[in-house]
């Protein structure tokens, strides 16, 4: 269940898609970690505003690359390079597009499962390598990633860790009948 959103850019509707395949596609295309880039980009945008933009070239390039990958993922007819894709637009505001892409990404990483085990706290941030390791541990293929969100995969990982949890009380047949 990948997620799609259409955003108007320069008067044109542009479809964007977020799925669990995005971190791998981004890594292959740009040799960069989308998790790290999104964190960095989010910090850069928070410290600047549209009227007084002080974003550096790296931040602008990260935005363009993330937007391009999500657009190409949604529409295979999108040109093969970000530069060609961007040439299809006159000008547009990063500050109008980026929040919508971040919202789409947020829906993509949203989780619902909770770990039953007491796990040691960690300050380890998610990276593409860690995410892909979890996918391998779950036995997921690239085709699986196209169909799932990152949040669903994170939920699957948590639930797989819950498989050997020893519940303090188990329901009996009598409990089930009363239910």
Phi, psi and omega in degrees: 000082175283164182246139181234150177211137176258127181237136178277124177233122178054039178079004181245136175285127180237126181271136177237146181228136175238129175213179179291348179281341185303313180302320180290317179299315180297317180297317180293317185287319188241000182053039180226164180261115184294328178297313180294318181295320179294320177298313181297315181295319178300318178295319180296319182289324179297327183272001180231167173224166187300321183283338186227052186291128176237028181292137178280170183297325179297318178297317178296320179294320178299315178301311181300318181293317179295314179299316180300311182299319180291326178288316180295324178295328180277329186220105181298344179283350177298140180307164187279353177228152177299324181297315178297318180297313181295331178297343179282356181238152173281270177227153174204160184268123174303324183289343176267328184273314186303314180301325179289323177291322178294321175298316179297316177298319179300319176294326181293327183260001181297133180241164179229341183276149175238145179288134178277335182276150171281108179259150177292139180297146179224148176253015182289123179274151179293138174229168178299318181298316179295317179298314181293328174299316178298321178298316179295317179300328178276351180077031182272142177264171177299323178297324177298319182297327179296332186263346187247158171267164176298320179300319179296320180292319176297321176297318179298320180295314179300314181295325178294327177286338179278349186304323183259017178291135179264105181289139183294328180225132177250141178291141177263173177298323179298319177299317180295319178298320178292330182293000000 
